Amino acid sequence: MSASSLLEPRMIGRRTVLAALLGAGILGRSGLLRAIGDSSRIRLARLHLPDLPDPRPTALRRLAWELERRTSLIAVPDPVALALASPELFHYPLVLLSGDRAFSLPSEAEVARLRRFLTFGGCLLVDSAEGRAGGAFDASVRQLLARVLPGDMPARVPDEHVLWKSFYILHGVAGRVLAAPYLEGVERDRRLAVIYTQNDLCGALARDGYGRWEHDVVPGGEEQREQAFRFAVNVVMYALCLDYKTEQAHIDFIMRTRRARPDETLRRQPR
């Protein structure tokens, strides 16, 4: 299979894509990846609604930089803004919806399109920049989700969910503020189709062109900012890999069935 065919705009399993990229040597070796071109790199995307400006326009660019520094992923520096009607929507496994105010609900056709995106394997990260829980943006988000996924309203993500260990081992959600000490999500087919934080995650990531953080992080300062970056990385890795970390719990059984020595095999697993 060619590298270009791996990234065609079709909804296939994200673990399948990641495994194929790793197997082909595309991920984890920046020289090879850049030789193939930008189309083979991960690109972050924000959902654009007409009356909802981006409250943290530099955040995703900084996150792309951090993904390269912290993981074996290679990212396109500049994020893309996507309208719900865009044919590009289904090219992205993860899309961000962020805001700090109420917004008009999309049309029925756009709602149906977002429902298809989430049903076919897409993940929507919702980030409230209001600085408090239960504000106008939160009300609009819940109205939108009630139309997109009727009967599946956000619920608290349990502490044992694989999202908390998809890359870093985490014990909670962080952002510019701690407006809500919990994370909400909507599950579809045992995966989080929607991940919702009201802690202004992007506010903690935003950095200007001079290298200065744009917003103070309270109450935890720079340690809280680091936790926000780790959470953002976990979200991206979860959107790409889903529950591969959970599946590692079955390695011992798999190795026994293959008549291998699990202790030796596990020592070879990447950490």
C-alpha positions in Angstrom: 0.0 0.0 0.0 1.3 3.4 -0.9 1.7 6.2 1.7 -0.8 8.3 -0.1 -3.4 5.6 -0.1 -3.1 5.3 3.7 -4.4 8.8 4.1 -7.2 8.9 1.6 -10.4 10.7 2.9 -12.4 7.7 4.0 -13.5 6.6 7.5 -11.5 3.6 8.5 -10.2 2.4 11.8 -7.8 4.8 13.3 -5.7 2.1 14.9 -5.5 0.5 11.5 -4.2 3.7 10.0 -1.7 4.2 12.8 -0.4 0.6 12.6 0.0 0.9 8.9 1.9 4.2 9.2 4.2 2.7 11.9 4.7 -0.4 9.9 5.6 1.5 6.8 8.1 3.6 8.8 6.2 6.8 8.1 5.7 7.7 11.8 8.7 8.1 14.0 11.3 9.0 11.4 11.0 12.6 10.5 13.4 12.4 7.6 11.4 9.8 5.8 8.2 11.6 6.6 9.2 14.9 5.3 10.4 13.2 2.1 6.9 11.9 1.6 5.3 15.3 2.1 2.9 17.3 4.3 -0.1 15.1 3.4 1.4 12.3 5.5 1.6 14.4 8.6 -1.0 14.9 11.3 -2.8 18.2 11.1 -4.9 19.6 13.9 -8.4 21.1 13.0 -10.9 23.4 14.6 -14.5 23.4 13.8 -15.5 26.9 12.5 -19.0 28.2 13.2 -20.0 31.6 11.6 -20.7 33.4 14.9 -18.1 31.7 17.1 -14.6 33.3 16.7 -11.6 31.3 17.8 -10.8 32.5 21.4 -7.3 31.0 21.4 -6.0 31.1 17.8 -2.4 30.2 18.7 -3.2 27.2 20.8 -3.3 24.4 18.2 -0.1 25.6 16.6 1.7 25.3 19.9 0.1 21.9 20.5 1.4 20.7 17.1 4.9 21.7 18.2 4.5 19.9 21.5 3.3 16.7 19.7 6.6 16.6 17.7 8.7 17.3 20.8 6.9 14.8 23.1 5.9 11.9 20.7 6.9 10.3 17.5 4.1 12.0 15.6 5.0 14.7 13.0 2.6 17.5 12.7 1.8 20.3 10.2 2.4 23.5 12.2 -0.6 25.4 11.0 -4.0 24.1 12.0 -7.0 24.2 9.6 -10.4 25.8 10.3 -13.3 23.6 9.0 -16.9 24.4 8.3 -19.4 21.6 8.9 -20.2 21.6 5.2 -16.5 21.2 4.2 -15.7 18.0 2.4 -12.4 18.0 4.4 -14.2 17.2 7.6 -14.0 13.5 7.2 -10.2 13.7 6.7 -9.6 14.4 10.3 -10.0 11.9 13.2 -10.1 14.8 15.8 -11.8 18.2 15.5 -11.8 20.9 18.1 -14.8 23.1 19.0 -13.9 26.0 21.3 -15.6 29.1 22.3 -16.3 31.7 25.0 -19.9 32.7 24.2 -23.3 31.4 23.0 -23.5 30.4 19.3 -26.3 29.7 16.8 -27.1 26.1 16.2 -26.2 24.7 12.8 -28.8 23.7 10.2 -30.4 20.3 10.2 -28.1 19.3 7.3 -25.0 20.4 9.2 -26.2 18.6 12.3 -26.7 15.4 10.3 -23.2 15.8 8.9 -21.6 16.2 12.3 -23.6 13.1 13.5 -22.1 11.1 10.6 -18.7 12.3 11.4 -19.0 11.1 15.0 -20.8 7.9 14.1 -18.2 6.9 11.5 -15.3 7.2 14.0 -14.5 11.0 14.3 -13.8 12.5 17.7 -15.0 16.0 18.8 -13.0 17.8 21.5 -15.1 20.6 23.0 -13.2 23.3 25.0 -15.0 26.1 26.9 -12.9 29.3 27.2 -15.5 31.0 29.4 -13.5 30.6 32.6 -16.4 29.2 34.4 -18.7 26.1 34.3 -22.3 26.4 33.1 -21.9 29.6 31.0 -23.5 30.6 27.7 -21.1 28.5 25.6 -21.9 25.5 27.8 -25.6 25.9 27.2 -25.1 26.1 23.4 -22.9 23.0 23.4 -25.4 21.0 25.3 -28.2 22.1 22.9 -26.0 21.1 20.0 -25.1 17.7 21.4 -28.8 17.0 22.2 -29.5 17.5 18.5 -26.5 15.7 17.1 -26.6 12.7 19.5 -30.1 12.6 20.9 -30.3 10.5 24.0 -26.5 10.5 24.6 -25.8 13.6 26.7 -22.3 14.1 28.2 -21.5 12.1 31.3 -18.5 12.2 33.6 -15.5 10.2 32.2 -14.6 7.6 34.8 -11.1 7.7 36.5 -10.3 4.3 35.0 -10.9 5.3 31.4 -8.1 4.6 29.0 -8.0 8.3 28.0 -6.1 8.9 31.2 -3.2 6.6 30.1 -3.2 6.9 26.3 0.2 8.5 26.5 0.8 10.1 29.9 -0.6 8.6 33.2 -3.0 11.3 34.3 -5.4 11.7 37.2 -7.6 14.6 36.1 -8.2 17.3 33.5 -6.4 20.6 33.6 -6.5 23.9 31.7 -6.1 27.6 32.2 -8.5 27.4 35.0 -10.1 24.6 37.0 -13.7 25.5 36.5 -14.9 21.9 36.5 -12.8 19.3 38.3 -14.0 16.5 36.0 -14.1 15.7 32.3 -17.3 14.9 30.4 -17.8 12.8 27.3 -20.3 11.0 25.1 -19.6 7.4 24.2 -20.5 5.7 21.0 -19.7 2.0 20.5 -17.5 2.0 23.6 -15.4 4.9 22.4 -15.5 8.6 23.3 -17.0 10.3 20.4 -17.2 13.7 22.3 -14.7 14.9 24.9 -15.8 18.0 26.8 -13.8 20.2 29.2 -14.9 23.5 30.7 -11.4 24.4 31.9 -10.1 26.4 28.9 -7.6 23.9 27.8 -6.5 26.0 24.8 -6.0 29.0 27.1 -3.2 27.1 28.8 -1.6 26.1 25.5 -1.7 29.6 23.8 1.7 31.2 23.2 2.4 34.3 21.1 4.9 34.8 18.3 7.5 36.1 20.8 7.4 32.9 22.9 5.4 34.3 25.7 2.4 32.5 27.3 -0.7 34.5 26.5 -2.6 33.6 29.7 -1.8 33.0 33.3 -2.8 29.5 34.6 -4.6 29.5 37.9 -4.5 28.3 40.6 -1.6 25.8 39.8 0.7 27.9 37.7 3.2 26.2 35.4 2.7 22.8 36.8 -1.0 23.1 35.9 0.0 24.3 32.4 2.2 21.2 32.0 -0.7 19.0 33.0 -2.8 20.7 30.4 -0.3 19.9 27.7 -0.2 16.3 28.8 -3.9 16.1 28.7 -4.0 17.6 25.2 -1.4 15.0 24.0 -3.5 12.2 25.6 -6.6 13.4 23.7 -4.7 13.4 20.3 -3.2 9.9 21.0 -6.6 8.6 22.1 -8.2 9.9 18.9 -5.6 8.1 16.8 -5.2 4.9 18.8 -8.4 4.5 20.9 -7.9 1.7 23.4 -4.7 0.1 22.4 -3.4 0.7 26.0 -6.3 -1.3 27.4 -5.6 -4.1 25.0 -2.1 -4.4 26.3 -3.7 -6.0 29.4 -4.3 -9.1 27.2 -0.7 -9.5 26.1 0.0 -12.3 28.7 -2.9 -14.4 27.3 -1.9 -13.7 23.7 1.7 -14.8 24.3 0.6 -18.0 26.1 -1.6 -18.9 23.1 1.3 -18.4 20.8 3.5 -20.5 23.1 5.9 -17.6 23.8 7.3 -16.6 27.1 5.3 -13.6 28.2 8.0 -12.3 30.6 10.6 -12.1 27.8 8.1 -10.6 25.3 6.9 -7.9 27.7 10.5 -6.8 28.3 10.7 -6.0 24.6 7.6 -3.8 24.6 8.3 -0.1 24.1 7.8 2.0 27.2 
